[in-house]
């Protein structure tokens, strides 16, 4: 099993009070840090609609001016944070044609390649069954963790973090650590360690991309979890795991594209618009392929299939409860990242979310939890 870094439960993390930061926190420190608020603004233009050749661009609106952004504009705002102004350029046709040749087949084959994504952890099926089985005892869960030294180390590290530790005496027993985290804490620990190592890999090209994707991913996990629990009356853990898997899909596509540039266009820097085009078209498929290799349930695979873009470059409204929670979580999390980086106003968040229909009664609570402070 791939090495994993310590991380605490996302649902508890996102309840914290935010403080200024210049980048997404190190995943290993999420147990002890509150949600970050990025203070800096990158020197790139905010999201705008396309203009004809020769048309003068209007001055960008200030962050407090409410706008209505569709899903394409919202996610391209994220890409802008990661890649800069080149994110808004059309992809060079020859580069896109070469890099995207036989893309469906290529990305399907490489999605589970250990070079890009970790193999399914050996203990995953046993852990998932045990955590969901109400008959499982703390000692049985501790024994499963004990079979994987890295996972056991993470469990003890989280249990000894300020979030859980209640005395000066260190937590040295796996049984006690399991009792302290509880079911929800174990859910989040298991889910996050599946994908976190990939986000820590250094990126020579566009090193800010993994940071932005991780920030979006852990916010997506929180929002999808809340939506599943409070709106759909569904499975919060599955929704959280789905959001993490989609984030993993984006990172895997990014790394595959970088390698294809090296092999097919040696010496040429990857163009952000080509990377974006392939993330938009391949991310959900790659995430589904990874989920299938982990033997995740059919309802999880269906929810990921529902995230695939249609011909217009947008996702249709998902029909399954988990699909709806994932769609809601990813969209609201993207708006949260833009909001916390000073790109959009609180009014823009609500106006943009209203495009999908009336906001749920629990929206305000989900939003405050997601950003860690009131609007």
C-alpha positions, 0 to 999 in steps of 0.5 A: 500500500502506498505510504499515507500521511496523517490527516484528521476528519474533514467534517470536524476540520471545516467547522473551525474558524478560518485564518489568513493563509497563502495556500491550502494547508498541508494535508498532514496538518488538517487535524490541527489547523482551521480552514484557510482563507487565502489573503493574496489575489493572483494578478490575473483577470476574474471570470468573464464571458467570451468576447468577439475579436477586437472587443474591448474588455470591460473593467473587472467587477470588484469582489463585492459586486454580485454576478451570476456564474454558470458552472463553466465560469465557476470552474474556469475561475478555479483553473485561473487560480491554478494556471494564471491568465493562460487558462482563458485562452483556447487550447492550441488545436495541434497540441490538443489534437495530439495530446487528446488522441484516443483520449478515452482509451488512453485515460481509461488504461492509465487511470489505475496505473500505479505511476499516477494513482495508488492501488487499492489499499489492501485493508480497505474492504475490511475497514469499510465493512467493519466501520459500517457494521454496528456489531464491530467492536473497538478492539476488532477495528483496532486489530484491522488498523494494527495490520497496516503500520502506516495506517496505525501511525496515522490513527495515533497521530490524529488521536494525539492531535489537539482536536481529540486529545483530552489529557496530557498523557499521550494516546498510545493504544489503538483501542483508545484511539479508535474510541476517541475518533468514533465512527465519523472520525474513522470514516474521514480518516479512511477516506482521506488517506486513500487520496492524500498521497497523490496531492503531495507529489511535487509538480514541476509544471504549474505547482499551484495546481495541486494546492488549488485542487486539494483546497477544492477537494476537501471543501467538496468533501465537506459540502457533499457530506453535509448535503447527503446528510441534511438534504438527501437523507443519504450516506454522508461517508459515500458522498465524502468519498466521492468528492475525494475520488473526483479530486484524485481524478483531476490530479491523475488527468493532470499528471497523465497530460504532463507525461504525454507532453514529455513523450509527444512534444518533448521540450514544449511546456504543457499549455494550461488550456490543453490540460483544462480541456482534458480534465473537463472531459476525462476527470469523471471517467478516470475517477469512476475507473479508480472507484471501480478498481477499488470495488466501490459500490454500483451507486458510487459508480453511478454518481461518478458517471453522472458527473461526465460532461455532455456535448455542451461542456456542462454536466446534466443535473444528476438524478441519483441522491449521491450524484446530486450531493456530489454535484452540489458539493463540487459546485459550492466548494468551487465558489467557496475557493473563489470567495476565500481568494477574494474573487467573488462576493457572497451574493455571487455565491448564492446567485450562482447556486440558485441556477440549480433551483431553490437553495435548501433550507440548510444552505446557510449552515452548510455555507458557514461550515464550509468557509468557517465564518459568516458571510 
